[in-house]
Amino acid sequence: MTRLHVLVAVICKSTNINPSSAFTVSNKPFLRGTMATADGSEDINDFLLRIRELGDRRDREDEERTRKLEEEILQGRKERQARRAGQ
């Protein structure tokens, strides 16, 4: 296991990201092909950028889910109040 694989595992675990999804973002393969530099720093930077993108996407999706749930809760309250007022 390379240091990069260990880094992937640690970051994925700490951010609750599925490790298999860390290797593709927006249909862009990750860590495939040749290294951009001799030490692989370009690939590591790309990886870290993609992890940040995954985190940002997860945050946006969480916010959207939360907004929808709040709307459903408010709608349910309004419907219950309307039923109570009609009784």
C-alpha positions as a Markdown table, in Angstrom:
| # | Residue | x | y | z |
|---|---|---|---|---|
| 1 | Met | 0.0 | 0.0 | 0.0 |
| 2 | Thr | 1.5 | 3.3 | -1.0 |
| 3 | Arg | 1.5 | 6.5 | 1.0 |
| 4 | Leu | -1.0 | 7.9 | -1.3 |
| 5 | His | -3.4 | 5.0 | -0.7 |
| 6 | Val | -3.0 | 5.5 | 3.0 |
| 7 | Leu | -3.7 | 9.2 | 2.6 |
| 8 | Val | -6.9 | 8.3 | 0.5 |
| 9 | Ala | -8.1 | 6.0 | 3.2 |
| 10 | Val | -7.5 | 8.4 | 6.0 |
| 11 | Ile | -9.2 | 11.3 | 4.3 |
| 12 | Cys | -12.1 | 9.2 | 3.2 |
| 13 | Lys | -12.6 | 7.9 | 6.7 |
| 14 | Ser | -12.4 | 11.3 | 8.3 |
| 15 | Thr | -14.8 | 12.9 | 5.8 |
| 16 | Asn | -17.2 | 10.0 | 5.6 |
| 17 | Ile | -16.6 | 9.7 | 1.8 |
| 18 | Asn | -16.9 | 6.3 | 0.1 |
| 19 | Pro | -13.3 | 5.5 | -0.9 |
| 20 | Ser | -14.4 | 4.3 | -4.4 |
| 21 | Ser | -16.1 | 7.6 | -5.0 |
| 22 | Ala | -12.8 | 9.4 | -4.2 |
| 23 | Phe | -11.4 | 8.0 | -7.4 |
| 24 | Thr | -13.9 | 9.5 | -9.8 |
| 25 | Val | -15.5 | 13.0 | -9.7 |
| 26 | Ser | -17.7 | 14.3 | -12.5 |
| 27 | Asn | -16.7 | 11.3 | -14.6 |
| 28 | Lys | -13.0 | 12.3 | -14.3 |
| 29 | Pro | -10.8 | 9.4 | -13.5 |
| 30 | Phe | -8.5 | 10.0 | -10.5 |
| 31 | Leu | -5.0 | 8.7 | -10.2 |
| 32 | Arg | -4.9 | 7.1 | -13.6 |
| 33 | Gly | -2.3 | 7.7 | -16.1 |
| 34 | Thr | 1.2 | 9.1 | -15.6 |
| 35 | Met | 2.5 | 11.3 | -12.8 |
| 36 | Ala | 2.7 | 14.9 | -13.7 |
| 37 | Thr | 5.9 | 15.3 | -11.7 |
| 38 | Ala | 8.6 | 12.9 | -10.5 |
| 39 | Asp | 7.4 | 13.0 | -6.9 |
| 40 | Gly | 3.7 | 12.8 | -7.7 |
| 41 | Ser | 2.9 | 16.1 | -6.1 |
| 42 | Glu | 0.5 | 17.1 | -8.9 |
| 43 | Asp | -1.5 | 13.9 | -8.4 |
| 44 | Ile | -1.7 | 14.6 | -4.7 |
| 45 | Asn | -2.8 | 18.1 | -5.3 |
| 46 | Asp | -5.5 | 16.9 | -7.7 |
| 47 | Phe | -6.6 | 14.3 | -5.1 |
| 48 | Leu | -6.9 | 16.9 | -2.4 |
| 49 | Leu | -8.9 | 19.2 | -4.7 |
| 50 | Arg | -11.2 | 16.4 | -5.6 |
| 51 | Ile | -11.7 | 15.5 | -1.9 |
| 52 | Arg | -12.6 | 19.2 | -1.3 |
| 53 | Glu | -15.0 | 19.1 | -4.3 |
| 54 | Leu | -16.7 | 15.9 | -2.9 |
| 55 | Gly | -17.0 | 17.6 | 0.5 |
| 56 | Asp | -18.5 | 20.7 | -1.0 |
| 57 | Arg | -20.9 | 18.6 | -3.1 |
| 58 | Arg | -21.9 | 16.6 | 0.0 |
| 59 | Asp | -22.5 | 19.9 | 1.9 |
| 60 | Arg | -24.7 | 21.3 | -0.9 |
| 61 | Glu | -26.7 | 18.0 | -1.0 |
| 62 | Asp | -27.1 | 18.1 | 2.8 |
| 63 | Glu | -28.3 | 21.7 | 2.7 |
| 64 | Glu | -30.8 | 20.8 | -0.1 |
| 65 | Arg | -32.1 | 17.8 | 1.9 |
| 66 | Thr | -32.4 | 19.9 | 5.0 |
| 67 | Arg | -34.3 | 22.7 | 3.2 |
| 68 | Lys | -36.8 | 20.1 | 1.7 |
| 69 | Leu | -37.4 | 18.5 | 5.1 |
| 70 | Glu | -38.0 | 21.9 | 6.7 |
| 71 | Glu | -40.5 | 22.8 | 4.0 |
| 72 | Glu | -42.3 | 19.4 | 4.5 |
| 73 | Ile | -42.4 | 20.0 | 8.2 |
| 74 | Leu | -43.9 | 23.5 | 7.8 |
| 75 | Gln | -46.4 | 22.2 | 5.2 |
| 76 | Gly | -47.5 | 19.5 | 7.6 |
| 77 | Arg | -47.9 | 22.0 | 10.4 |
| 78 | Lys | -50.1 | 24.3 | 8.2 |
| 79 | Glu | -52.2 | 21.3 | 7.1 |
| 80 | Arg | -52.7 | 20.2 | 10.7 |
| 81 | Gln | -53.6 | 23.8 | 11.7 |
| 82 | Ala | -56.1 | 24.0 | 8.8 |
| 83 | Arg | -57.7 | 20.7 | 9.9 |
| 84 | Arg | -58.0 | 21.9 | 13.5 |
| 85 | Ala | -59.5 | 25.2 | 12.4 |
| 86 | Gly | -62.1 | 23.3 | 10.4 |
| 87 | Gln | -63.3 | 21.1 | 13.3 |
